[in-house]
């Protein structure tokens, strides 16, 4: 099931935005408020440290790679992913 940024904001879900760009999977962290986060995952808008264990994928290609990453890497075992409906 696809998710929207508004869904994530309503659920107060911090997330990583995954994209397949130029042959690479990229992931950028976002606070549930929509603010892009720095490397320390702190949100300047909310004044809190975010926990990004949800991955919103901007394409089916990115979702397929993220699902393989979650299934094959123990560091990602607690992550969930979905296609982003923009």
Residue pairs with C-beta under 8 A, 6 or more apart in sequence:
1 82
2 82
2 83
2 84
2 85
3 56
3 82
3 83
3 84
3 85
4 84
4 85
4 86
5 34
5 56
5 84
5 86
7 13
8 15
8 32
8 54
8 56
9 32
9 33
9 34
11 32
12 32
13 32
13 54
14 29
14 30
14 31
14 32
14 37
14 41
14 50
14 51
14 52
14 53
14 54
15 29
15 30
15 32
15 52
15 54
15 55
15 56
16 27
16 28
16 29
16 30
16 52
16 54
16 55
16 56
17 27
17 28
17 29
17 30
17 55
17 56
17 58
17 84
18 25
18 26
18 27
18 55
18 56
18 57
18 58
18 62
18 63
18 65
18 66
18 81
19 25
19 26
19 27
19 28
19 57
19 58
19 59
19 62
20 26
20 58
20 59
20 61
20 62
20 65
25 62
25 65
25 66
25 69
27 55
28 36
29 36
29 37
29 41
29 50
29 52
30 36
30 37
30 50
30 52
31 37
31 43
31 45
31 46
31 48
31 50
32 46
32 50
33 43
33 45
33 46
35 43
35 44
35 45
35 46
37 43
37 50
37 52
40 49
41 49
41 50
41 51
41 52
42 48
42 49
42 50
43 49
43 50
53 78
53 79
53 80
54 79
54 80
54 81
54 82
55 66
55 70
55 79
55 80
55 81
55 82
56 81
56 82
56 83
56 84
57 63
57 66
57 81
57 82
57 83
57 84
58 84
58 86
59 83
60 83
63 81
63 82
63 83
66 81
67 81
69 76
70 76
70 77
70 79
70 80
70 81
